[in-house]
Amino acid sequence: MYIPKTQENDSDVTAFLDGFKSEERFPDFLKLLEIQENISGGKAKMWGNSIVGFGKYSYKGKSSAGEWFKIGFSPRKQNISIYAISGFEKETELLSTLGKYKTGKGCMYIKRLADIDKSILTEFLNRSWEEMKTW
């Protein structure tokens, strides 16, 4: 059975984010950290070497099993990836008012927080967090 390479670890989230201080999007990363800490009620953990995640759940599929975070984000070169594992299909109405973004299977891509409505993002992440409590 396949086990993902990306695992929760004890790397320092603050040190990781501080590596982006010279980027103009650095304040966005700090704001996402704050939003997700408020939603989760917990501290961020590093997942692999580039994902900041909150909470975790266990899963088992046909060909893989492991643990994954419930919500999180990752500063990427092109975009900021925002992870909300419960999915985007259920929230099309809410997300129609979010602003400029794209989605993948389990993540949303934005260029910067100024391109979206932060209150809509917060509501979306809150809904995802609440749904993930049952997983």
PLY file of the C-alpha trace (Angstrom):
ply
format ascii 1.0
element vertex 135
property float x
property float y
property float z
element edge 134
property int vertex1
property int vertex2
end_header
0.00 0.00 0.00
1.30 3.42 -0.99
2.17 5.80 1.88
2.53 9.49 0.91
5.95 11.10 1.16
4.43 14.28 2.57
4.17 13.73 6.32
3.59 15.95 9.33
6.90 16.91 10.92
8.42 19.12 13.60
9.99 21.69 11.28
9.49 25.28 12.41
6.55 26.92 10.61
7.73 30.43 11.49
11.23 29.75 10.15
9.72 28.33 6.95
7.52 31.41 6.41
10.38 33.76 7.34
12.16 32.41 4.27
9.65 34.43 2.23
10.19 37.79 3.99
11.63 39.36 0.87
8.53 38.51 -1.20
5.77 41.07 -1.55
3.26 38.27 -0.75
4.83 37.60 2.67
2.03 39.48 4.51
-0.48 37.22 2.70
1.24 34.15 4.14
1.06 35.58 7.66
-2.62 36.46 7.18
-3.43 32.92 5.96
-1.61 31.55 9.00
-3.72 33.77 11.26
-7.02 32.91 9.53
-6.37 29.18 9.69
-5.14 29.28 13.29
-8.37 31.06 14.25
-10.51 28.49 12.44
-8.67 25.44 13.75
-8.03 26.71 17.25
-4.59 25.14 17.02
-1.04 25.75 15.92
0.24 25.06 12.44
2.44 22.10 11.64
4.70 21.59 8.67
3.74 18.84 6.23
6.68 17.90 4.09
8.94 20.84 3.44
6.47 23.32 1.95
2.93 22.90 3.31
1.55 24.54 6.45
-1.29 22.40 7.78
-3.81 22.41 10.60
-5.39 19.42 12.29
-5.18 15.96 10.82
-7.27 12.95 9.96
-6.58 9.38 8.95
-7.74 7.95 5.66
-7.62 4.61 3.93
-8.33 4.17 0.24
-8.01 1.26 -2.15
-4.36 1.91 -2.88
-3.19 4.31 -0.16
-3.52 5.10 3.51
-2.14 7.72 5.83
-2.74 10.95 7.63
-3.36 14.37 6.12
-4.12 17.85 7.40
-7.66 19.26 7.38
-6.87 22.74 6.06
-3.63 24.37 5.06
-1.69 26.44 2.56
1.57 26.51 0.70
3.50 29.46 -0.74
4.33 28.45 -4.31
6.26 30.30 -6.97
3.27 30.94 -9.26
0.40 30.90 -6.74
-0.56 30.41 -3.16
-2.13 26.97 -2.75
-4.94 26.83 -0.21
-5.98 23.35 0.84
-9.50 22.48 1.97
-9.83 18.75 1.68
-13.62 18.53 1.94
-13.91 19.77 -1.64
-15.01 22.72 -3.73
-17.96 21.20 -5.59
-20.31 21.68 -2.62
-19.48 25.34 -2.24
-19.90 26.68 -5.76
-22.47 29.27 -4.69
-20.27 30.65 -1.91
-17.15 30.59 -4.09
-18.92 32.41 -6.92
-18.38 35.60 -4.90
-14.78 34.88 -3.84
-12.89 36.66 -6.62
-10.01 35.46 -8.83
-9.00 31.84 -8.15
-8.61 28.44 -9.76
-9.10 25.02 -8.23
-7.59 21.58 -8.41
-8.89 18.44 -6.76
-8.09 19.47 -3.20
-6.69 22.95 -3.44
-7.41 26.47 -4.54
-4.86 28.64 -6.30
-4.72 32.38 -5.82
-2.07 34.91 -6.79
-2.56 37.06 -3.70
-5.15 37.77 -1.02
-5.97 41.15 -2.59
-7.54 39.20 -5.51
-10.21 37.60 -3.30
-12.72 38.43 -0.59
-11.02 37.29 2.64
-14.34 36.98 4.46
-15.61 34.55 1.80
-12.34 32.57 2.01
-12.66 32.46 5.79
-16.25 31.20 5.55
-15.24 28.56 3.01
-12.35 27.33 5.17
-14.60 27.38 8.24
-17.19 25.20 6.47
-14.49 22.80 5.34
-13.04 22.62 8.86
-16.47 21.88 10.33
-17.12 19.14 7.80
-13.69 17.62 8.42
-14.49 17.28 12.14
-16.63 14.29 11.19
-13.83 12.54 9.27
0 1
1 2
2 3
3 4
4 5
5 6
6 7
7 8
8 9
9 10
10 11
11 12
12 13
13 14
14 15
15 16
16 17
17 18
18 19
19 20
20 21
21 22
22 23
23 24
24 25
25 26
26 27
27 28
28 29
29 30
30 31
31 32
32 33
33 34
34 35
35 36
36 37
37 38
38 39
39 40
40 41
41 42
42 43
43 44
44 45
45 46
46 47
47 48
48 49
49 50
50 51
51 52
52 53
53 54
54 55
55 56
56 57
57 58
58 59
59 60
60 61
61 62
62 63
63 64
64 65
65 66
66 67
67 68
68 69
69 70
70 71
71 72
72 73
73 74
74 75
75 76
76 77
77 78
78 79
79 80
80 81
81 82
82 83
83 84
84 85
85 86
86 87
87 88
88 89
89 90
90 91
91 92
92 93
93 94
94 95
95 96
96 97
97 98
98 99
99 100
100 101
101 102
102 103
103 104
104 105
105 106
106 107
107 108
108 109
109 110
110 111
111 112
112 113
113 114
114 115
115 116
116 117
117 118
118 119
119 120
120 121
121 122
122 123
123 124
124 125
125 126
126 127
127 128
128 129
129 130
130 131
131 132
132 133
133 134
